[in-house]
């Protein structure tokens, strides 16, 4: 009986710790209907309901707050290693973070699927600013989540609903990790392109969502990270985006690995260097 009680207590502690690691979940649109949805909220599958996971730091006295967008090729959301794990590390440093589980583009549930994820990202940053009025917002995106973070960073003057028109939708800093940034054939990640703007690729959509073509003098300081041997999302995406930033003298840096491939999250097992630590150091430097 005693051993059973000990095991039960240990299991409850493990469960509680796991629950804490995912933060406090809330539905992005609360109990309201989702703008632009074809289907009533109560009829949607759980994965089609966008959520914001709030990871509050214990002290929460830092001047930055983070919005984290995991990748998944616009076909899923890798919310643990590119989401909650990132938020937990930020919490350990005293920063609060929000992890966005954005909607996957779907014709059957969205009136315009290519803008569904951006709408979710805009609602998320609007809520974060409302809850953290004295903090600057850093957006971190991975892979297709990097494309979404890049879209938020470039298309902030294109609010997706009237509700957002008076909100400040522009991130103060962008961190784009092995990101999809162009829709141009041969350089883009074909799966992300197909899921977001396919199956028929209109020239205007390719132009709009090729984010290196949307960069201008209003862009924010940007930290890029990628591995040179990434076969899924070629590092050329980051090179092109950095070139565009440089043309407008936007502060930026590109942290590269020789190896590591794609989707490794916080830890590149091929290299002892820590891109996350470098990113945090860069943020402190670029703020001065």
C-alpha positions in Angstrom: 0.0 0.0 0.0 2.8 2.4 0.9 4.6 1.7 -2.4 1.4 2.3 -4.3 0.9 5.6 -2.5 4.5 6.7 -3.4 4.0 5.8 -7.0 0.7 7.6 -7.1 2.2 10.8 -5.7 5.2 10.6 -8.1 2.8 10.1 -11.0 0.8 13.1 -10.0 3.9 15.3 -9.7 5.0 14.2 -13.2 1.6 14.9 -14.6 1.5 18.4 -12.9 5.0 19.2 -14.2 4.0 18.2 -17.7 0.8 20.3 -17.5 2.9 23.3 -16.4 5.3 22.8 -19.4 2.4 23.5 -21.8 1.5 26.7 -20.1 -2.1 27.9 -19.6 -4.2 27.2 -22.7 -6.9 29.5 -23.9 -8.9 29.6 -27.1 -7.6 32.5 -29.2 -11.0 33.8 -30.0 -12.5 32.8 -26.6 -16.2 31.8 -26.9 -16.7 34.1 -30.0 -17.0 32.8 -33.5 -13.8 32.8 -35.5 -13.9 35.6 -38.1 -13.7 34.3 -41.6 -14.6 30.7 -40.7 -17.0 28.8 -42.8 -18.0 26.5 -39.8 -19.4 27.4 -36.4 -16.8 27.1 -33.6 -18.6 24.3 -31.8 -18.6 22.3 -35.1 -14.9 22.5 -35.6 -12.5 19.8 -34.8 -10.3 20.6 -31.8 -7.2 20.9 -34.1 -9.0 23.6 -36.1 -9.6 25.8 -33.0 -6.6 28.2 -32.6 -5.2 28.3 -29.1 -2.7 30.5 -27.2 -0.6 28.9 -24.5 0.5 31.4 -21.9 3.8 30.7 -20.2 4.2 33.4 -17.6 7.6 33.9 -16.0 7.5 33.8 -12.2 8.8 37.4 -11.7 7.8 38.8 -15.2 9.9 41.9 -14.8 11.7 41.8 -18.2 11.0 44.4 -20.9 10.5 41.8 -23.6 7.7 39.3 -24.2 7.8 36.5 -26.8 5.3 35.1 -29.3 6.4 31.7 -30.4 5.2 30.0 -33.6 6.2 26.4 -34.2 6.6 25.0 -37.7 4.9 22.1 -39.4 4.8 22.9 -43.2 1.3 24.5 -42.7 0.1 20.9 -42.3 0.6 20.6 -38.6 2.1 22.4 -35.6 5.2 21.0 -33.9 4.1 22.6 -30.7 6.4 20.8 -28.2 10.0 21.1 -29.3 9.5 24.3 -31.4 6.9 25.8 -29.0 6.6 24.8 -25.3 10.3 23.9 -25.0 11.2 27.3 -26.3 8.8 29.0 -23.9 10.2 27.1 -21.0 13.7 28.2 -21.7 12.5 31.8 -21.9 10.7 31.3 -18.6 13.9 30.1 -17.1 15.5 33.4 -18.1 12.7 35.4 -16.6 10.8 36.1 -19.8 7.1 35.4 -20.4 6.1 33.7 -23.6 3.0 32.8 -25.6 2.9 29.8 -27.9 0.5 30.0 -30.8 -1.3 27.0 -32.1 -2.5 28.6 -35.3 -5.0 27.1 -37.7 -3.8 25.0 -40.6 -5.0 26.4 -44.0 -8.1 24.5 -45.1 -10.6 25.4 -47.8 -13.4 23.5 -46.0 -13.1 25.6 -42.8 -11.8 29.0 -44.0 -13.3 31.6 -46.4 -9.7 32.4 -47.5 -7.3 29.8 -46.3 -4.1 31.7 -47.2 -4.9 34.4 -44.7 -6.2 32.2 -41.8 -2.8 31.7 -40.1 -1.9 35.3 -40.4 -5.2 36.3 -38.9 -4.5 34.1 -35.9 -1.0 35.6 -35.6 -2.4 39.1 -35.7 -5.0 38.3 -33.0 -2.3 36.8 -30.9 0.0 39.8 -31.0 -2.9 42.2 -30.4 -3.8 40.2 -27.2 -0.2 40.1 -26.1 0.2 43.8 -26.4 -3.0 44.4 -24.5 -1.8 42.3 -21.7 1.8 43.6 -21.7 1.5 47.3 -22.6 4.9 48.2 -21.4 6.8 45.4 -23.1 8.3 45.0 -26.6 7.2 41.9 -28.5 9.7 39.5 -30.0 8.2 37.0 -32.5 10.0 33.7 -32.9 9.1 31.3 -35.8 10.4 28.0 -37.0 10.2 26.7 -40.5 6.6 27.3 -41.8 6.1 29.1 -38.4 9.1 31.2 -39.5 7.1 32.1 -42.6 4.1 33.0 -40.4 6.4 35.1 -38.2 7.8 36.7 -41.3 4.3 37.4 -42.6 3.4 39.0 -39.3 6.6 41.0 -39.5 5.9 42.3 -43.0 2.2 42.4 -43.4 1.3 44.2 -40.2 -0.3 47.0 -42.2 -2.8 44.5 -43.6 -5.2 43.7 -40.7 -7.3 40.7 -41.5 -10.5 41.9 -39.7 -11.9 45.4 -38.8 -11.3 44.5 -35.1 -7.5 44.6 -35.8 -7.4 47.9 -37.6 -6.5 50.0 -34.5 -4.1 47.5 -33.0 -0.3 47.6 -33.3 0.4 44.4 -35.2 4.1 45.0 -35.8 6.5 42.9 -33.8 9.5 44.9 -32.4 12.0 42.1 -33.2 11.8 39.0 -35.4 13.6 35.7 -34.9 13.3 33.4 -37.9 14.6 29.9 -37.5 15.4 27.7 -40.6 12.5 29.7 -42.0 10.4 29.4 -45.2 10.6 32.9 -46.5 10.1 32.8 -50.3 7.5 31.1 -52.4 9.7 31.0 -55.5 10.1 27.6 -57.1 13.3 25.8 -56.4 14.0 27.7 -53.2 10.7 27.4 -51.2 9.5 24.5 -49.2 7.0 23.0 -51.7 4.8 21.5 -49.0 4.4 24.8 -47.2 3.7 26.6 -50.5 1.1 24.0 -51.6 -0.7 24.1 -48.3 -0.8 27.9 -47.9 -1.4 29.2 -51.5 -1.9 26.1 -53.6 -3.0 24.1 -55.4 -3.1 26.8 -58.1 -0.3 29.3 -57.7 -1.4 32.8 -58.6 1.4 35.2 -59.3 0.0 37.8 -56.9 0.0 35.2 -54.0 3.5 34.1 -54.8 4.6 37.7 -54.8 2.9 38.6 -51.5 4.1 35.6 -49.6 7.6 35.8 -50.9 8.6 37.9 -47.9 11.9 39.0 -49.2 9.9 41.1 -51.6 7.9 42.7 -48.8 10.8 44.1 -46.9 11.1 47.8 -46.6 12.3 50.5 -44.2 9.6 49.7 -41.7 11.0 46.2 -40.9 12.2 45.3 -37.5 15.7 44.1 -36.4 15.8 40.4 -37.4 17.8 37.4 -36.2 18.0 34.5 -38.7 19.2 31.0 -38.0 19.7 28.1 -40.4 21.9 25.1 -41.3 23.8 25.1 -44.6 22.9 21.5 -45.2 19.1 22.0 -44.8 17.5 20.1 -47.6 13.9 20.8 -46.6 14.1 24.6 -46.5 17.3 25.7 -48.2 19.4 28.4 -46.4 18.9 30.5 -49.6 15.6 31.6 -48.0 17.6 33.3 -45.2 20.2 34.6 -47.6 17.6 36.3 -49.7 15.8 37.8 -46.8 19.0 39.1 -45.3 19.9 40.7 -48.6 16.6 42.5 -48.6 17.1 43.7 -45.0 20.6 44.9 -45.8 19.2 46.9 -48.8 17.2 49.0 -46.2 19.9 49.0 -43.5 17.7 47.0 -41.2 19.8 45.6 -38.3 20.1 41.8 -38.7 22.3 38.8 -38.2 22.4 35.3 -39.6 23.5 32.5 -37.3 24.6 29.5 -39.4 25.5 25.9 -38.8 27.5 23.9 -41.3 25.3 20.8 -40.5 22.1 20.1 -38.7 19.5 19.7 -41.4 16.0 20.9 -40.6 13.7 21.0 -37.6 16.1 20.5 -34.7 14.5 23.1 -32.5 16.7 24.4 -29.6 19.4 21.8 -29.9 21.6 21.1 -33.0 23.3 17.9 -32.0 26.0 18.4 -34.7 27.4 21.6 -33.1 28.1 22.7 -29.6 27.2 26.3 -30.3 23.9 27.5 -28.9 21.9 29.6 -31.4 19.4 30.5 -28.7 22.0 32.0 -26.3 23.4 33.9 -29.3 19.9 35.2 -30.1 19.4 36.4 -26.6 22.7 38.2 -26.6 22.0 39.7 -29.9 18.6 41.0 -28.7 20.3 42.8 -25.8 22.9 44.3 -28.1 20.5 45.5 -30.8 18.2 47.1 -28.3 21.0 49.5 -27.2 
